[in-house]
Amino acid sequence: VEVVVEYDYDALHDDELTLRPGDIIKNVRYVEEDGWMEGDLNGKRGLFPDNFVKVRDRLVFIYQLAYIKLQLVCWSRANRVVYHTHPHY
């Protein structure tokens, strides 16, 4: 799945991607951390904020996100751990 970058974003950490409008990020997936995605851009795989991009195929991402959340719920119940997510600002 691919996303198109809509806004500039300068990476703050080594595991993040620097984004420029018009860039196309490939092999994108949601990660367990709310508000972040992971994908490939210019030969580098890294994280980026999901509100800086536009998803080309929104339905696929809805299914991926639901699957990740289901996994977290199942893991939490199996390990009796409460999982909380906090937005990044």
Backbone bond lengths (Angstrom), bond angles and torsions (degrees), N, CA, C in turn:
res aa  C-N    CA-C-N  psi(-1)  N-CA   C-N-CA  omega(-1)  CA-C   N-CA-C  phi
1 V - - - 1.444 - - 1.526 108.21 -
2 E 1.315 115.76 146.79 1.459 121.04 -177.41 1.520 111.45 -122.13
3 V 1.334 114.96 153.87 1.458 121.57 172.92 1.524 108.32 -129.58
4 V 1.331 115.47 155.16 1.459 121.78 177.44 1.524 108.03 -111.06
5 V 1.316 116.38 131.11 1.464 121.56 -179.57 1.525 109.57 -74.51
6 E 1.331 115.92 132.41 1.463 121.38 179.34 1.524 112.91 -106.24
7 Y 1.344 118.09 -24.89 1.465 121.44 -175.16 1.524 110.45 -137.27
8 D 1.323 116.13 153.33 1.461 121.53 175.20 1.525 110.49 -65.24
9 Y 1.329 115.32 141.26 1.465 121.44 172.78 1.523 107.40 -146.97
10 D 1.317 116.95 123.04 1.460 121.60 176.60 1.518 109.25 -96.22
11 A 1.327 115.31 124.31 1.466 121.04 -179.04 1.522 110.56 -56.26
12 L 1.325 115.84 136.41 1.460 121.97 178.59 1.527 112.37 -100.79
13 H 1.341 116.19 -17.66 1.466 122.01 -178.44 1.524 108.93 -136.92
14 D 1.325 117.03 161.39 1.463 122.22 -178.09 1.522 113.63 -61.63
15 D 1.335 117.37 -26.21 1.466 120.09 -177.44 1.535 112.37 -90.41
16 E 1.336 117.75 8.47 1.462 121.86 179.63 1.525 111.02 -107.23
17 L 1.333 115.49 158.22 1.458 122.18 176.81 1.522 110.17 -99.61
18 T 1.336 116.76 143.98 1.457 122.21 169.83 1.521 106.89 -88.11
19 L 1.328 116.43 129.64 1.460 121.73 -174.09 1.520 111.48 -113.76
20 R 1.346 115.51 144.54 1.457 122.60 173.35 1.526 108.19 -131.72
21 P 1.325 117.62 142.47 1.470 120.46 -179.24 1.531 111.35 -51.74
22 G 1.331 114.85 134.60 1.455 121.11 -179.47 1.512 114.23 94.87
23 D 1.338 118.12 -18.38 1.471 120.40 175.80 1.521 109.16 -59.03
24 I 1.324 115.73 144.99 1.466 121.10 175.51 1.521 107.80 -113.87
25 I 1.320 115.52 120.04 1.461 121.66 179.79 1.522 107.69 -99.33
26 K 1.329 116.27 128.90 1.465 121.67 -175.37 1.523 111.38 -107.86
27 N 1.334 114.24 165.69 1.472 122.00 178.32 1.521 111.31 53.29
28 V 1.314 115.84 45.28 1.461 122.31 -174.25 1.520 110.90 -84.55
29 R 1.322 114.73 142.84 1.462 121.01 174.01 1.520 108.24 -147.37
30 Y 1.318 115.15 152.65 1.459 119.85 172.35 1.520 108.24 -72.71
31 V 1.311 116.43 148.10 1.460 121.22 174.37 1.523 107.74 -108.33
32 E 1.318 116.84 171.85 1.468 120.83 -175.85 1.521 112.77 -67.46
33 E 1.309 117.03 -18.99 1.460 121.77 -179.24 1.530 109.02 -85.40
34 D 1.323 117.87 117.39 1.460 121.41 -177.51 1.519 111.72 -57.22
35 G 1.334 114.81 138.51 1.452 120.79 176.48 1.513 114.86 88.88
36 W 1.318 118.23 2.45 1.458 121.85 -177.32 1.517 111.40 -128.51
37 M 1.320 115.10 148.17 1.458 123.47 174.48 1.523 107.79 -126.80
38 E 1.329 115.09 167.83 1.456 121.45 176.89 1.518 107.55 -130.82
39 G 1.329 116.92 140.28 1.453 119.65 179.57 1.517 112.04 -166.90
40 D 1.350 114.76 -178.19 1.462 122.64 -177.67 1.522 110.46 -108.04
41 L 1.336 115.78 130.20 1.459 121.95 177.16 1.521 108.76 -144.70
42 N 1.326 115.86 123.92 1.473 121.66 177.38 1.528 112.62 52.58
43 G 1.328 116.59 43.04 1.458 121.11 176.38 1.515 115.60 79.49
44 K 1.319 117.57 6.29 1.463 120.81 179.04 1.519 109.65 -122.51
45 R 1.328 116.27 138.54 1.462 121.30 174.24 1.522 107.66 -101.31
46 G 1.333 116.20 132.90 1.448 118.45 -178.57 1.510 112.99 -166.34
47 L 1.320 114.85 179.21 1.462 123.07 -178.64 1.525 110.34 -94.10
48 F 1.338 115.16 154.09 1.458 120.96 175.66 1.522 108.50 -157.22
49 P 1.342 117.47 153.98 1.464 120.58 -179.75 1.527 111.06 -71.86
50 D 1.329 116.28 134.85 1.464 120.00 -175.24 1.527 113.98 -70.68
51 N 1.330 118.54 -17.40 1.461 119.75 -178.82 1.533 113.01 -86.71
52 F 1.335 117.70 7.00 1.458 122.10 175.86 1.523 111.67 -102.56
53 V 1.332 117.22 -0.07 1.463 121.56 -175.06 1.527 111.23 -131.97
54 K 1.325 114.42 163.86 1.463 121.37 175.54 1.526 107.62 -118.83
55 V 1.308 116.42 126.67 1.458 121.97 -178.44 1.524 109.59 -76.73
56 R 1.327 116.22 133.49 1.464 120.19 178.96 1.526 111.78 -76.14
57 D 1.320 117.80 -36.36 1.464 121.45 179.73 1.522 108.05 -126.63
58 R 1.319 116.73 87.66 1.467 123.44 -173.41 1.531 112.91 -61.35
59 L 1.312 118.10 -36.12 1.460 121.63 -176.57 1.526 111.75 -61.38
60 V 1.315 117.33 -41.06 1.464 120.99 179.16 1.524 110.00 -60.54
61 F 1.326 117.92 -41.43 1.455 121.00 -179.53 1.515 112.57 -69.08
62 I 1.295 117.37 -34.28 1.467 119.96 176.94 1.524 109.55 -61.02
63 Y 1.329 116.87 -44.46 1.464 120.57 178.40 1.531 111.28 -65.15
64 Q 1.342 117.19 -41.84 1.466 120.11 179.12 1.519 111.37 -62.09
65 L 1.314 117.06 -45.51 1.460 121.10 -179.02 1.526 110.85 -63.63
66 A 1.324 116.95 -43.01 1.464 120.47 178.54 1.531 110.41 -61.75
67 Y 1.327 117.34 -40.15 1.458 121.67 179.81 1.532 111.00 -64.29
68 I 1.335 117.04 -44.69 1.466 120.78 179.21 1.525 110.37 -61.89
69 K 1.326 117.40 -45.30 1.464 120.45 -179.80 1.530 110.93 -63.59
70 L 1.328 117.90 -37.93 1.459 121.67 177.07 1.526 110.44 -63.76
71 Q 1.328 117.19 -42.30 1.461 120.55 177.51 1.524 111.00 -60.45
72 L 1.327 117.11 -42.36 1.460 120.85 -179.37 1.517 111.52 -64.97
73 V 1.323 116.99 -40.50 1.463 120.91 178.49 1.525 109.82 -63.81
74 C 1.321 116.97 -45.91 1.469 120.77 179.88 1.524 110.81 -63.26
75 W 1.336 117.42 -43.41 1.456 121.01 179.30 1.524 110.14 -64.03
76 S 1.325 116.80 -43.35 1.464 120.77 -179.28 1.519 111.24 -60.67
77 R 1.307 116.10 -44.55 1.467 119.90 -179.59 1.519 111.33 -67.15
78 A 1.328 116.40 -39.82 1.463 120.26 -179.05 1.528 110.95 -66.95
79 N 1.321 116.66 -33.23 1.460 121.10 -177.68 1.523 112.74 -104.51
80 R 1.325 115.98 3.68 1.467 122.49 179.67 1.530 112.22 52.05
81 V 1.318 114.52 46.44 1.460 121.83 179.03 1.519 107.77 -118.63
82 V 1.303 116.60 138.35 1.461 120.46 175.83 1.516 107.56 -90.48
83 Y 1.314 116.45 127.33 1.461 122.02 -177.99 1.518 109.10 -106.79
84 H 1.309 116.61 124.53 1.461 121.48 178.08 1.520 108.45 -118.92
85 T 1.312 116.56 143.61 1.454 120.54 173.61 1.511 108.61 -113.22
86 H 1.296 115.37 145.15 1.457 121.40 178.80 1.521 108.02 -127.48
87 P 1.320 118.62 132.71 1.465 120.20 179.29 1.526 111.10 -67.11
88 H 1.321 114.98 150.37 1.465 121.08 175.74 1.509 108.73 -92.18
89 Y 1.283 115.70 135.67 1.466 120.41 177.57 1.504 109.38 -119.35
